[in-house]
Protein backbone atom coordinates (compact mmCIF):
# COMPACT_ATOMS: atom_id res chain seq x y z
CA UNK A 1 0.00 0.00 0.00
CA UNK A 2 2.83 2.41 0.95
CA UNK A 3 4.61 1.58 -2.31
CA UNK A 4 1.52 2.53 -4.35
CA UNK A 5 1.30 5.91 -2.58
CA UNK A 6 4.93 6.68 -3.40
CA UNK A 7 4.36 5.67 -7.02
CA UNK A 8 1.30 7.89 -7.24
CA UNK A 9 3.11 10.89 -5.71
CA UNK A 10 6.11 10.39 -8.02
CA UNK A 11 3.74 10.18 -10.99
CA UNK A 12 2.12 13.50 -10.00
CA UNK A 13 5.51 15.19 -9.51
CA UNK A 14 6.68 13.99 -12.95
CA UNK A 15 3.49 15.34 -14.56
CA UNK A 16 3.78 18.72 -12.84
CA UNK A 17 7.46 19.11 -13.77
CA UNK A 18 6.73 18.12 -17.38
CA UNK A 19 3.85 20.62 -17.58
CA UNK A 20 6.05 23.36 -16.08
CA UNK A 21 8.76 22.70 -18.68
CA UNK A 22 6.21 22.90 -21.51
CA UNK A 23 4.81 26.19 -20.12
CA UNK A 24 8.35 27.61 -19.76
CA UNK A 25 9.31 26.69 -23.34
CA UNK A 26 6.05 28.09 -24.78
CA UNK A 27 6.18 31.27 -22.70
CA UNK A 28 9.79 32.18 -23.42
CA UNK A 29 10.29 30.89 -26.95
CA UNK A 30 6.93 30.67 -28.75
CA UNK A 31 4.33 33.15 -27.45
CA UNK A 32 3.71 35.56 -24.61
CA UNK A 33 0.56 37.22 -23.24
CA UNK A 34 0.55 41.01 -23.10
CA UNK A 35 -1.76 43.88 -22.15
CA UNK A 36 -2.40 46.92 -24.34
CA UNK A 37 -1.74 50.10 -22.38
CA UNK A 38 -2.98 53.42 -23.74
CA UNK A 39 -5.04 54.56 -26.70
CA UNK A 40 -2.42 54.79 -29.47
CA UNK A 41 -3.77 51.75 -31.37
CA UNK A 42 -7.47 52.56 -31.13
CA UNK A 43 -9.91 51.58 -32.52
CA UNK A 44 -8.20 48.27 -33.41
CA UNK A 45 -6.72 47.65 -29.97
CA UNK A 46 -7.97 49.43 -26.88
CA UNK A 47 -6.52 50.14 -23.47
CA UNK A 48 -6.78 46.99 -21.34
CA UNK A 49 -7.10 44.49 -24.22
CA UNK A 50 -5.32 41.22 -23.49
CA UNK A 51 -3.37 39.85 -26.44
CA UNK A 52 -1.18 36.90 -27.38
CA UNK A 53 2.07 37.79 -29.11
CA UNK A 54 3.86 35.26 -31.33
CA UNK A 55 7.64 35.26 -31.02
CA UNK A 56 8.05 33.05 -34.10
CA UNK A 57 6.06 34.99 -36.71
CA UNK A 58 7.87 36.81 -39.50
CA UNK A 59 7.21 40.56 -39.25
CA UNK A 60 5.71 42.13 -42.38
CA UNK A 61 4.53 45.61 -43.29
CA UNK A 62 1.30 46.65 -41.48
CA UNK A 63 1.66 43.96 -38.78
CA UNK A 64 0.90 45.02 -35.22
CA UNK A 65 3.88 44.30 -33.00
CA UNK A 66 4.89 44.57 -29.37
CA UNK A 67 8.39 45.90 -28.67
CA UNK A 68 10.51 47.34 -25.86
CA UNK A 69 10.07 51.11 -26.02
CA UNK A 70 13.25 52.99 -26.95
CA UNK A 71 12.25 55.96 -24.78
CA UNK A 72 10.65 54.35 -21.72
CA UNK A 73 10.88 51.32 -19.48
CA UNK A 74 7.78 49.65 -20.95
CA UNK A 75 6.51 47.84 -24.02
CA UNK A 76 4.60 49.51 -26.86
CA UNK A 77 2.14 48.13 -29.40
CA UNK A 78 2.39 49.79 -32.84
CA UNK A 79 1.96 49.00 -36.53
CA UNK A 80 5.01 48.33 -38.74
CA UNK A 81 4.97 50.81 -41.61
CA UNK A 82 8.55 50.87 -42.86
CA UNK A 83 10.84 47.88 -43.35
CA UNK A 84 14.62 48.07 -43.84
CA UNK A 85 15.45 49.92 -47.06
CA UNK A 86 12.01 51.60 -47.33
CA UNK A 87 11.33 55.28 -47.77
CA UNK A 88 8.25 56.46 -45.87
CA UNK A 89 6.34 59.67 -46.43
CA UNK A 90 2.92 61.08 -45.59
CA UNK A 91 1.39 63.70 -47.91
CA UNK A 92 -2.19 64.98 -47.65
CA UNK A 93 -3.14 62.06 -45.36
CA UNK A 94 -1.89 59.48 -47.89
CA UNK A 95 0.89 57.07 -46.91
CA UNK A 96 3.66 56.59 -49.47
CA UNK A 97 6.14 53.77 -49.11
CA UNK A 98 8.92 53.70 -51.70
CA UNK A 99 6.91 56.25 -53.69
CA UNK A 100 3.79 54.04 -53.88
CA UNK A 101 0.52 55.19 -52.26
CA UNK A 102 -0.97 52.74 -49.73
CA UNK A 103 -4.51 52.51 -48.44
CA UNK A 104 -4.79 52.23 -44.66
CA UNK A 105 -8.25 50.70 -44.03
CA UNK A 106 -7.58 50.42 -40.29
CA UNK A 107 -7.79 54.26 -40.17
CA UNK A 108 -11.17 54.59 -41.93
CA UNK A 109 -13.16 55.04 -38.71
CA UNK A 110 -10.98 58.00 -37.68
CA UNK A 111 -10.91 59.58 -41.13
CA UNK A 112 -14.72 59.49 -41.40
CA UNK A 113 -15.07 61.33 -38.09
CA UNK A 114 -12.80 64.20 -39.15
CA UNK A 115 -14.24 67.56 -40.20
CA UNK A 116 -13.86 68.30 -43.92
CA UNK A 117 -10.33 69.27 -45.01
CA UNK A 118 -8.76 68.12 -41.71
CA UNK A 119 -5.97 65.52 -41.85
CA UNK A 120 -5.59 62.60 -39.47
CA UNK A 121 -1.84 62.39 -40.00
CA UNK A 122 0.33 65.42 -40.58
CA UNK A 123 2.74 65.43 -43.50
CA UNK A 124 6.17 63.95 -42.75
CA UNK A 125 9.04 62.01 -44.28
CA UNK A 126 11.79 59.94 -42.69
CA UNK A 127 14.08 62.94 -42.97
CA UNK A 128 11.70 64.78 -40.61
CA UNK A 129 12.07 62.06 -37.95
CA UNK A 130 14.67 62.27 -35.16
CA UNK A 131 17.01 60.03 -37.17
CA UNK A 132 17.08 62.32 -40.25
CA UNK A 133 17.49 59.37 -42.62
CA UNK A 134 16.32 58.82 -46.19
CA UNK A 135 15.53 55.12 -45.69
CA UNK A 136 14.82 52.73 -42.85
CA UNK A 137 18.24 51.29 -41.91
CA UNK A 138 19.03 47.57 -41.90
CA UNK A 139 17.97 45.99 -38.60
CA UNK A 140 15.25 48.59 -37.87
CA UNK A 141 11.52 49.28 -38.38
CA UNK A 142 9.50 52.49 -38.71
CA UNK A 143 6.30 52.15 -36.65
CA UNK A 144 3.14 54.23 -36.24
CA UNK A 145 0.15 53.99 -33.93
CA UNK A 146 -3.31 53.82 -35.51
CA UNK A 147 -4.57 56.70 -33.38
CA UNK A 148 -2.22 59.09 -35.16
CA UNK A 149 -3.27 62.25 -33.32
CA UNK A 150 -2.05 60.98 -29.94
CA UNK A 151 0.35 58.15 -30.77
CA UNK A 152 3.92 58.34 -29.57
CA UNK A 153 5.74 56.48 -32.34
CA UNK A 154 8.68 56.59 -34.79
CA UNK A 155 7.79 60.17 -35.67
CA UNK A 156 8.91 61.09 -32.14
CA UNK A 157 11.48 58.48 -31.08
CA UNK A 158 12.83 57.34 -34.46
CA UNK A 159 13.35 53.81 -35.73
CA UNK A 160 13.03 50.78 -33.48
CA UNK A 161 15.57 47.99 -33.48
CA UNK A 162 14.33 44.67 -34.79
CA UNK A 163 16.05 43.11 -31.78
CA UNK A 164 13.68 45.06 -29.48
CA UNK A 165 10.62 43.38 -31.01
CA UNK A 166 8.96 40.89 -28.67
CA UNK A 167 6.64 39.58 -31.37
CA UNK A 168 3.63 39.97 -33.62
CA UNK A 169 0.11 40.38 -32.22
CA UNK A 170 -1.81 37.21 -33.13
CA UNK A 171 -4.86 37.01 -30.86
CA UNK A 172 -6.96 39.36 -28.74
CA UNK A 173 -8.55 37.20 -26.03
CA UNK A 174 -9.96 39.85 -23.69
CA UNK A 175 -12.56 41.24 -23.46
CA UNK A 176 -14.39 38.09 -24.44
CA UNK A 177 -16.86 39.90 -26.71
CA UNK A 178 -13.92 41.22 -28.80
CA UNK A 179 -11.96 37.99 -29.32
CA UNK A 180 -10.10 38.28 -32.60
CA UNK A 181 -7.40 36.49 -34.57
CA UNK A 182 -4.96 38.73 -36.44
CA UNK A 183 -3.40 37.69 -39.73
Backbone as JSON, one array per atom type, in Angstrom:
{
  "sequence": "XXXXXXXXXXXXXXXXXXXXXXXXXXXXXXXXXXXXXXXXXXXXXXXXXXXXXXXXXXXXXXXXXXXXXXXXXXXXXXXXXXXXXXXXXXXXXXXXXXXXXXXXXXXXXXXXXXXXXXXXXXXXXXXXXXXXXXXXXXXXXXXXXXXXXXXXXXXXXXXXXXXXXXXXXXXXXXXXXXXXXXX",
  "N": [[0.82, -1.2, 0.0], [1.91, 1.27, 0.86], [3.9, 1.53, -1.04], [2.45, 1.94, -3.39], [1.37, 4.48, -2.88], [3.69, 6.07, -2.92], [4.45, 5.69, -5.56], [2.29, 6.89, -6.86], [2.51, 9.57, -5.95], [5.05, 10.2, -7.02], [4.42, 9.97, -9.72], [2.63, 12.12, -10.02], [4.35, 14.28, -9.44], [6.2, 14.05, -11.56], [4.45, 14.63, -13.71], [3.69, 17.28, -13.14], [6.18, 18.62, -13.23], [6.85, 18.15, -15.93], [4.74, 19.51, -17.21], [5.32, 22.11, -16.32], [7.77, 22.56, -17.61], [6.94, 22.53, -20.29], [5.23, 24.78, -20.29], [7.14, 26.78, -19.66], [8.87, 26.65, -21.94], [7.05, 27.31, -24.02], [6.21, 29.87, -23.16], [8.57, 31.44, -23.14], [9.78, 31.08, -25.6], [7.95, 30.77, -27.71], [5.3, 32.06, -27.56], [3.77, 34.91, -25.91], [1.73, 36.36, -23.39], [0.22, 39.62, -23.33], [-0.61, 43.0, -22.37], [-2.51, 45.64, -23.64], [-1.66, 48.97, -23.3], [-2.84, 52.16, -23.03], [-4.06, 54.45, -25.63], [-3.1, 54.51, -28.21], [-3.4, 52.7, -30.32], [-6.02, 52.57, -30.95], [-8.88, 52.43, -33.12], [-8.53, 49.69, -33.28], [-7.04, 48.16, -31.3], [-7.63, 48.42, -27.87], [-7.14, 50.21, -24.78], [-6.3, 48.11, -22.15], [-6.95, 45.74, -23.45], [-6.32, 42.27, -23.74], [-3.76, 40.4, -25.15], [-2.23, 37.91, -27.3], [1.05, 37.34, -28.18], [3.04, 36.35, -30.81], [6.21, 34.95, -30.9], [7.51, 33.77, -32.95], [6.61, 34.48, -35.45], [7.07, 35.87, -38.7], [7.82, 39.23, -39.28], [5.93, 41.54, -41.05], [5.1, 44.26, -43.29], [2.65, 46.47, -42.03], [1.89, 44.81, -39.95], [0.87, 44.41, -36.54], [2.83, 44.96, -33.77], [4.57, 44.12, -30.71], [6.94, 45.74, -28.76], [10.01, 46.57, -27.0], [10.05, 49.69, -25.64], [11.9, 52.42, -26.97], [12.23, 54.74, -25.58], [11.29, 54.58, -23.02], [10.67, 52.66, -20.01], [9.04, 50.37, -20.74], [6.69, 48.39, -22.67], [5.59, 48.82, -26.03], [2.78, 48.83, -28.29], [2.51, 48.88, -31.69], [2.08, 49.65, -35.22], [3.8, 48.2, -37.91], [5.23, 50.1, -40.36], [7.35, 50.92, -42.03], [9.89, 48.98, -43.5], [13.29, 47.63, -43.43], [15.29, 49.51, -45.67], [13.18, 50.84, -46.87], [11.55, 53.86, -48.02], [9.61, 56.28, -46.39], [6.74, 58.27, -46.34], [4.35, 60.82, -45.69], [1.77, 62.45, -47.24], [-0.74, 64.8, -47.55], [-2.5, 63.21, -46.02], [-2.11, 60.7, -47.11], [-0.39, 57.7, -47.24], [2.83, 57.01, -48.34], [4.98, 54.59, -49.45], [8.11, 53.85, -50.48], [7.56, 55.48, -52.64], [5.1, 54.61, -53.54], [1.59, 54.86, -53.21], [-0.36, 53.9, -50.4], [-3.26, 52.32, -49.16], [-4.87, 52.66, -46.05], [-6.85, 50.91, -44.43], [-7.47, 50.4, -41.74], [-7.6, 52.87, -40.59], [-9.92, 54.06, -41.36], [-12.25, 54.54, -39.75], [-11.46, 56.67, -38.08], [-10.84, 58.63, -40.0], [-13.32, 59.12, -41.21], [-14.63, 60.45, -39.17], [-13.48, 62.9, -39.05], [-13.56, 66.5, -39.45], [-14.39, 68.17, -42.56], [-11.64, 68.63, -44.78], [-9.71, 68.38, -42.79], [-6.76, 66.73, -41.66], [-5.84, 63.44, -40.64], [-3.28, 62.47, -40.18], [-0.39, 64.31, -39.98], [1.72, 65.77, -42.51], [4.82, 64.21, -43.26], [8.2, 62.99, -43.57], [10.79, 60.47, -43.62], [13.1, 61.9, -43.25], [12.26, 63.94, -41.66], [12.04, 62.8, -39.22], [13.46, 61.99, -35.95], [15.82, 60.68, -36.62], [16.69, 61.57, -39.06], [16.99, 60.35, -41.67], [17.14, 58.93, -44.98], [16.16, 56.45, -45.68], [14.77, 53.49, -44.1], [16.98, 52.04, -41.89], [19.03, 49.02, -42.12], [18.1, 46.36, -40.01], [16.19, 47.69, -38.53], [12.86, 49.07, -37.84], [10.18, 51.21, -38.95], [7.61, 52.55, -37.16], [4.12, 53.19, -36.56], [1.38, 54.41, -34.59], [-2.12, 53.58, -34.69], [-3.95, 55.48, -33.86], [-3.34, 58.24, -34.77], [-3.28, 60.94, -33.98], [-2.63, 61.05, -31.29], [-0.65, 59.21, -30.86], [2.49, 58.09, -29.72], [5.22, 57.53, -31.47], [7.4, 56.3, -34.12], [7.7, 58.75, -35.35], [8.33, 60.43, -33.31], [10.28, 59.12, -31.62], [12.0, 57.91, -33.4], [13.49, 55.23, -35.38], [12.86, 51.75, -34.58], [14.71, 49.13, -33.13], [15.03, 45.95, -34.64], [15.73, 43.92, -32.96], [14.54, 44.66, -30.6], [11.96, 43.91, -30.77], [9.33, 42.09, -29.43], [7.34, 40.45, -30.43], [4.77, 39.5, -32.83], [1.42, 40.6, -32.85], [-1.09, 38.28, -32.42], [-3.51, 37.24, -31.39], [-6.41, 38.58, -29.86], [-7.69, 38.14, -26.75], [-9.18, 39.15, -24.7], [-11.34, 41.81, -24.02], [-13.88, 39.26, -23.74], [-15.99, 39.54, -25.58], [-14.76, 40.67, -27.73], [-12.97, 38.97, -28.92], [-10.44, 38.11, -31.2], [-8.66, 37.07, -34.1], [-5.6, 37.82, -35.49], [-4.14, 38.41, -38.68]],
  "CA": [[0.0, 0.0, 0.0], [2.83, 2.41, 0.95], [4.61, 1.58, -2.31], [1.52, 2.53, -4.35], [1.3, 5.91, -2.58], [4.93, 6.68, -3.4], [4.36, 5.67, -7.02], [1.3, 7.89, -7.24], [3.11, 10.89, -5.71], [6.11, 10.39, -8.02], [3.74, 10.18, -10.99], [2.12, 13.5, -10.0], [5.51, 15.19, -9.51], [6.68, 13.99, -12.95], [3.49, 15.34, -14.56], [3.78, 18.72, -12.84], [7.46, 19.11, -13.77], [6.73, 18.12, -17.38], [3.85, 20.62, -17.58], [6.05, 23.36, -16.08], [8.76, 22.7, -18.68], [6.21, 22.9, -21.51], [4.81, 26.19, -20.12], [8.35, 27.61, -19.76], [9.31, 26.69, -23.34], [6.05, 28.09, -24.78], [6.18, 31.27, -22.7], [9.79, 32.18, -23.42], [10.29, 30.89, -26.95], [6.93, 30.67, -28.75], [4.33, 33.15, -27.45], [3.71, 35.56, -24.61], [0.56, 37.22, -23.24], [0.55, 41.01, -23.1], [-1.76, 43.88, -22.15], [-2.4, 46.92, -24.34], [-1.74, 50.1, -22.38], [-2.98, 53.42, -23.74], [-5.04, 54.56, -26.7], [-2.42, 54.79, -29.47], [-3.77, 51.75, -31.37], [-7.47, 52.56, -31.13], [-9.91, 51.58, -32.52], [-8.2, 48.27, -33.41], [-6.72, 47.65, -29.97], [-7.97, 49.43, -26.88], [-6.52, 50.14, -23.47], [-6.78, 46.99, -21.34], [-7.1, 44.49, -24.22], [-5.32, 41.22, -23.49], [-3.37, 39.85, -26.44], [-1.18, 36.9, -27.38], [2.07, 37.79, -29.11], [3.86, 35.26, -31.33], [7.64, 35.26, -31.02], [8.05, 33.05, -34.1], [6.06, 34.99, -36.71], [7.87, 36.81, -39.5], [7.21, 40.56, -39.25], [5.71, 42.13, -42.38], [4.53, 45.61, -43.29], [1.3, 46.65, -41.48], [1.66, 43.96, -38.78], [0.9, 45.02, -35.22], [3.88, 44.3, -33.0], [4.89, 44.57, -29.37], [8.39, 45.9, -28.67], [10.51, 47.34, -25.86], [10.07, 51.11, -26.02], [13.25, 52.99, -26.95], [12.25, 55.96, -24.78], [10.65, 54.35, -21.72], [10.88, 51.32, -19.48], [7.78, 49.65, -20.95], [6.51, 47.84, -24.02], [4.6, 49.51, -26.86], [2.14, 48.13, -29.4], [2.39, 49.79, -32.84], [1.96, 49.0, -36.53], [5.01, 48.33, -38.74], [4.97, 50.81, -41.61], [8.55, 50.87, -42.86], [10.84, 47.88, -43.35], [14.62, 48.07, -43.84], [15.45, 49.92, -47.06], [12.01, 51.6, -47.33], [11.33, 55.28, -47.77], [8.25, 56.46, -45.87], [6.34, 59.67, -46.43], [2.92, 61.08, -45.59], [1.39, 63.7, -47.91], [-2.19, 64.98, -47.65], [-3.14, 62.06, -45.36], [-1.89, 59.48, -47.89], [0.89, 57.07, -46.91], [3.66, 56.59, -49.47], [6.14, 53.77, -49.11], [8.92, 53.7, -51.7], [6.91, 56.25, -53.69], [3.79, 54.04, -53.88], [0.52, 55.19, -52.26], [-0.97, 52.74, -49.73], [-4.51, 52.51, -48.44], [-4.79, 52.23, -44.66], [-8.25, 50.7, -44.03], [-7.58, 50.42, -40.29], [-7.79, 54.26, -40.17], [-11.17, 54.59, -41.93], [-13.16, 55.04, -38.71], [-10.98, 58.0, -37.68], [-10.91, 59.58, -41.13], [-14.72, 59.49, -41.4], [-15.07, 61.33, -38.09], [-12.8, 64.2, -39.15], [-14.24, 67.56, -40.2], [-13.86, 68.3, -43.92], [-10.33, 69.27, -45.01], [-8.76, 68.12, -41.71], [-5.97, 65.52, -41.85], [-5.59, 62.6, -39.47], [-1.84, 62.39, -40.0], [0.33, 65.42, -40.58], [2.74, 65.43, -43.5], [6.17, 63.95, -42.75], [9.04, 62.01, -44.28], [11.79, 59.94, -42.69], [14.08, 62.94, -42.97], [11.7, 64.78, -40.61], [12.07, 62.06, -37.95], [14.67, 62.27, -35.16], [17.01, 60.03, -37.17], [17.08, 62.32, -40.25], [17.49, 59.37, -42.62], [16.32, 58.82, -46.19], [15.53, 55.12, -45.69], [14.82, 52.73, -42.85], [18.24, 51.29, -41.91], [19.03, 47.57, -41.9], [17.97, 45.99, -38.6], [15.25, 48.59, -37.87], [11.52, 49.28, -38.38], [9.5, 52.49, -38.71], [6.3, 52.15, -36.65], [3.14, 54.23, -36.24], [0.15, 53.99, -33.93], [-3.31, 53.82, -35.51], [-4.57, 56.7, -33.38], [-2.22, 59.09, -35.16], [-3.27, 62.25, -33.32], [-2.05, 60.98, -29.94], [0.35, 58.15, -30.77], [3.92, 58.34, -29.57], [5.74, 56.48, -32.34], [8.68, 56.59, -34.79], [7.79, 60.17, -35.67], [8.91, 61.09, -32.14], [11.48, 58.48, -31.08], [12.83, 57.34, -34.46], [13.35, 53.81, -35.73], [13.03, 50.78, -33.48], [15.57, 47.99, -33.48], [14.33, 44.67, -34.79], [16.05, 43.11, -31.78], [13.68, 45.06, -29.48], [10.62, 43.38, -31.01], [8.96, 40.89, -28.67], [6.64, 39.58, -31.37], [3.63, 39.97, -33.62], [0.11, 40.38, -32.22], [-1.81, 37.21, -33.13], [-4.86, 37.01, -30.86], [-6.96, 39.36, -28.74], [-8.55, 37.2, -26.03], [-9.96, 39.85, -23.69], [-12.56, 41.24, -23.46], [-14.39, 38.09, -24.44], [-16.86, 39.9, -26.71], [-13.92, 41.22, -28.8], [-11.96, 37.99, -29.32], [-10.1, 38.28, -32.6], [-7.4, 36.49, -34.57], [-4.96, 38.73, -36.44], [-3.4, 37.69, -39.73]],
  "C": [[0.87, 1.27, 0.0], [3.56, 2.61, -0.37], [3.74, 2.23, -3.39], [1.39, 4.03, -4.14], [2.52, 6.64, -3.14], [4.92, 6.74, -4.93], [3.42, 6.75, -7.53], [1.86, 9.31, -7.08], [4.19, 11.17, -6.74], [5.5, 10.65, -9.39], [3.21, 11.61, -11.1], [3.26, 14.52, -10.14], [6.06, 15.21, -10.93], [5.75, 14.78, -13.88], [3.57, 16.85, -14.37], [5.07, 19.31, -13.41], [7.4, 19.16, -15.3], [5.86, 19.27, -17.88], [4.56, 21.96, -17.4], [7.09, 23.6, -17.17], [8.08, 23.12, -19.98], [5.77, 24.36, -21.44], [6.01, 27.11, -20.27], [8.8, 27.75, -21.21], [8.35, 27.53, -24.18], [6.14, 29.56, -24.43], [7.41, 32.06, -23.14], [10.28, 32.06, -24.86], [9.23, 30.93, -28.05], [5.93, 31.82, -28.69], [4.33, 33.7, -26.03], [2.41, 36.37, -24.54], [1.02, 38.64, -22.94], [-0.74, 41.8, -22.91], [-1.51, 45.18, -22.9], [-2.6, 48.03, -23.32], [-1.81, 51.37, -23.22], [-3.92, 53.33, -24.93], [-4.4, 54.73, -28.08], [-2.8, 53.85, -30.61], [-5.28, 51.65, -31.56], [-7.81, 52.92, -32.57], [-9.59, 50.09, -32.57], [-7.93, 47.59, -32.08], [-6.96, 48.76, -28.97], [-7.23, 49.17, -25.57], [-7.14, 48.99, -22.67], [-7.01, 45.7, -22.11], [-5.97, 43.54, -23.84], [-5.04, 40.55, -24.83], [-2.33, 38.74, -26.27], [-0.24, 37.34, -28.49], [2.93, 36.59, -29.51], [5.3, 35.71, -31.49], [8.25, 34.63, -32.27], [7.61, 33.61, -35.44], [7.03, 35.96, -37.39], [7.12, 38.14, -39.53], [7.14, 41.12, -40.66], [5.11, 43.53, -42.2], [3.06, 45.54, -42.85], [0.96, 45.67, -40.35], [1.67, 44.81, -37.52], [1.89, 44.25, -34.38], [3.96, 44.89, -31.6], [6.42, 44.64, -29.3], [8.74, 46.69, -27.41], [10.67, 48.77, -26.33], [11.5, 51.65, -25.95], [13.37, 54.2, -26.02], [11.61, 55.81, -23.4], [10.92, 52.92, -21.28], [9.57, 50.54, -19.53], [7.75, 49.1, -22.37], [5.41, 48.62, -24.72], [4.01, 48.54, -27.87], [1.97, 49.17, -30.51], [2.29, 48.96, -34.11], [3.25, 49.26, -37.32], [4.61, 48.98, -40.06], [6.16, 50.69, -42.55], [9.46, 49.72, -42.48], [12.22, 48.38, -43.77], [14.7, 48.35, -45.34], [14.3, 50.76, -47.6], [12.19, 53.1, -47.13], [9.88, 55.39, -47.33], [7.94, 57.95, -45.86], [4.82, 59.76, -46.31], [2.66, 62.43, -46.24], [-0.12, 63.74, -48.03], [-2.95, 63.76, -47.14], [-3.06, 60.77, -46.19], [-0.49, 58.98, -47.58], [1.58, 56.62, -48.2], [4.85, 55.8, -48.94], [6.85, 53.46, -50.41], [8.23, 54.35, -52.89], [5.54, 55.74, -54.09], [2.78, 54.39, -52.78], [-0.1, 53.91, -51.71], [-2.25, 53.16, -49.04], [-4.3, 51.99, -47.01], [-6.2, 52.04, -44.11], [-8.48, 50.71, -42.53], [-7.77, 51.83, -39.75], [-9.14, 54.83, -40.61], [-12.11, 55.19, -40.9], [-12.75, 56.44, -38.26], [-11.16, 59.02, -38.79], [-12.35, 60.03, -41.37], [-15.21, 60.49, -40.36], [-14.44, 62.72, -38.16], [-13.67, 65.24, -39.85], [-13.63, 67.66, -41.6], [-12.54, 69.08, -43.94], [-9.34, 69.07, -43.86], [-8.07, 66.79, -41.97], [-5.84, 64.75, -40.54], [-4.1, 62.58, -39.14], [-1.17, 63.56, -40.71], [1.38, 64.94, -41.56], [4.09, 65.22, -42.8], [6.9, 63.06, -43.73], [10.06, 61.49, -43.27], [12.82, 61.0, -42.33], [13.58, 63.91, -41.89], [11.77, 64.12, -39.24], [13.37, 62.37, -37.22], [15.95, 61.67, -35.76], [17.52, 60.72, -38.43], [17.7, 61.41, -41.31], [16.58, 59.34, -43.85], [15.56, 57.49, -46.24], [15.61, 54.5, -44.3], [16.11, 51.89, -42.89], [18.04, 49.79, -41.69], [18.96, 47.3, -40.4], [16.97, 46.84, -37.82], [13.88, 48.56, -38.55], [11.1, 50.72, -38.12], [8.08, 52.12, -38.33], [5.42, 53.38, -36.38], [1.99, 53.61, -35.45], [-1.03, 54.31, -34.83], [-4.01, 55.12, -35.12], [-3.54, 57.82, -33.54], [-2.15, 60.42, -34.42], [-2.62, 62.21, -31.95], [-0.9, 59.98, -29.82], [1.77, 58.68, -30.65], [4.61, 57.2, -30.33], [7.03, 56.92, -33.01], [8.81, 58.05, -35.22], [8.44, 60.95, -34.54], [10.23, 60.47, -31.71], [12.35, 57.81, -32.13], [12.57, 55.86, -34.69], [13.46, 52.94, -34.49], [13.88, 49.62, -33.99], [14.72, 46.73, -33.63], [14.57, 43.78, -33.58], [15.19, 43.49, -30.57], [12.25, 44.53, -29.62], [10.41, 42.1, -30.2], [8.24, 39.92, -29.6], [5.46, 40.27, -32.03], [2.33, 39.63, -32.9], [-0.66, 39.36, -33.06], [-3.26, 37.06, -32.68], [-5.19, 38.04, -29.79], [-7.93, 38.41, -28.04], [-9.37, 37.86, -24.93], [-10.16, 41.28, -24.13], [-13.13, 40.14, -24.36], [-15.26, 38.43, -25.65], [-16.08, 40.5, -27.88], [-12.81, 40.25, -29.2], [-11.73, 38.08, -30.81], [-8.78, 37.6, -32.9], [-6.86, 37.4, -35.65], [-4.16, 37.93, -37.46], [-1.93, 37.99, -39.66]]
}
